[in-house]
């Protein structure tokens, strides 16, 4: 859950009354929040630390739900609590004026960051506390819904220092040159990338566009750079305490999230406009490559979202019988408006644009429960009873771990579910046909490129790290691997497998064969022709697993199906894992034996 820092005295001033720490903690709990901590911190200007202007203030650290983006600043928190405590009858209504500003989006931006949404706040007056709150909210949004600026990047500008119409373009780095925020000198985009490599804050965002042939950039009508999203704004148009008209732009790869971010910003800070809660929209013109207009939008979108919910459904979820009128009163406390639905047993709930957390009738029921009070819901004995038990597959797994392997002197290991491509295939002398392993599209390191297809590579890595331990070493693992499967709804399935390795000078084939016989005995499967699920056999002639030595390997056949492999590991495989002692191993599927043991 995100944590919002609010200065206590400012919070109480905005709420219109004071609370003890215990009372405010209780208020937070009632609203579904948590007062995480109360600290004394150096603050200045209502929240921003400035050299020589610091003062000690009491700060509340409030944990808010991750999807309540409107509560990520003092303004939103105060508005929600005032309506909840009925200090205000309802949330302020946002209104749109006439659109006077235009931004044209050139087609080249489709290749890097295709969307932009904008708004203008006229005649705004920001106090030092409100100014800092604006900066803090942008940071909170960047780290939350914006996903470290990868989905949305926010830019705020002094509208009086720039001139429309604006253009949103994508240009080669060498063609972009401007003075970035807080720096007096001009730099090219390439130079900025090198400059910010050592910046503790901005270096994390360089990867988002650095390798792209063109960078996104916003110009005003005089070709002055407003921002180069998602990295930095221009210094020329920076917001100050003297700003009277503010231009907000959000560039994005996800337009829906960009609209949510813009709605949260304008709803929180339009209160400081001379005409409170009045927002000037911006016309967005998306252009084709030939310069003609492809589509037109106007942002922000402030239309309320309609959710249909019935009192019966809401009451059933909460466990309290509530009438429609009572539900309406409770929802009003949560800044939701209710009108009559198309039938007598329906309610039409209107959710304001900044309440992006309301997606379904169950979300409406949650708000009703919060306003009603969870502590007021009477405890009831359930009308039905259930008993829990382990899944059959997990029961079988525990049986194998304890009875079949651990009691035979083998030590259990737990290895990573993700491995490198080399460990999955190359080092095991196995070919990759791109139809087996699930590959990770953006791996953080070469060690975690794919989901493991077999357990054996992980066990061999464990042996490698313990190769100085006295031999013999007997290790096993029972766990899931991931296999591509076209018929699966998600394109892949988990497989439960068993793997055991004997490492030492006595690692002969008969050693792991004896272990296999014991495992099969525990499973109730006897040696035989392998055509039924009650018998198994070894097929040495049909085995083609190159991880094992030819002539010393065999497929395990149960019910006419290959369920695993057993044998000596190939010397090349051992060398690939820096092992010098012989190893014999067995690896097999577990799930085919479920019917046998059920």
URJOCOR-V304693 format. One record per helix or strand of 2 or more residues. SS is the DSSP state (helix for helix, strand for strand). FROM is the first residue (numbers start at 1). LEN is the number of residues. If there is no record, write none. Layout:
[[SS FROM LEN] [SS FROM LEN]]
This chain:
[[strand 2 6] [helix 8 8] [helix 21 10] [strand 34 10] [strand 55 10] [helix 69 3] [helix 74 11] [strand 95 2] [strand 101 5] [helix 107 5] [strand 115 7] [helix 128 16] [strand 152 7] [helix 159 3] [strand 166 6] [helix 173 3] [strand 177 2] [strand 187 2] [helix 189 10] [helix 202 7] [strand 215 5] [strand 225 4] [strand 232 3] [strand 246 7] [helix 255 18] [strand 278 10] [strand 293 7] [strand 305 5] [helix 311 8] [helix 324 10] [strand 336 5] [strand 347 5] [helix 361 12] [helix 374 3] [helix 392 17] [strand 411 2] [strand 418 2] [helix 421 4] [helix 426 3] [strand 450 2] [helix 456 10] [strand 473 12] [strand 492 12] [helix 509 15] [strand 526 2] [strand 535 5] [strand 548 11] [strand 561 9] [helix 571 6] [strand 583 7] [helix 591 7]]
